[in-house]
Amino acid sequence: PRPSLGAVLSCTRVPFRATDGRRSEGDARLYRILITESAYLIWKLRNERVICEEGNPATPASRTEIESRWRRAINDRLATDCKMTNARKYGTKALQRALVEQTWKGTLQNEDKLPPDW
């Protein structure tokens, strides 16, 4: 289904439950990341088309370009999450490594071949 504006605005409030009924923080966090990063990319693409393409605003970005930019945004977010687990650098604001692993579990290529502290 296509997300509505309400779904995008309330993406931080969507509860995810594991099969045993407990709250699934990793799934909820991944959902928030995907929705907010996607909405931000849509906003940027729209602004580029309307504002930057003054001569020809009817030319939309190609599907390949959109997919490439979306993958880049998500990969950048994954890299940021990995960096934010550094407790020495970020102290009490560092992300818990377990939360980052729960968030991205099942989404990474060759996940079974990654080192333990990826």
C-alpha positions, 0 to 999 in steps of 0.5 A: 500500500502507498503510505499516506502523509499521516503514515509518514508523520506518525512513523515514529509511533508504529508499534512492532511486536515479535512473535512472542508479543514483546516489542521489537525495537529493531523492526520499529527502528528500521521502519522509522529509518526507511520511512523518514529517509525515503520521505526526505529523498522524495522531498529533495528530488521534488525540490531539485526538479522544481527549483533547480531545473528552472528550464525544464521542470517537467523532467523527472529523475530516472528510476535508476537514479532514484533507486541509486540515491535511495540505496546510497541514503540507506547505506549512509544511514547504516554507516552512521549507525555503525559509527555511532556505536563507538562509546569511547567517542560518543559516551552516553549518546552512543548507540547500543551495538545490539540495537544496531544489529537488531535494526539491520538484521536480515537486510544486509548482503552476505550477512552470514559472512560479516565479522562479529563487530561489523 
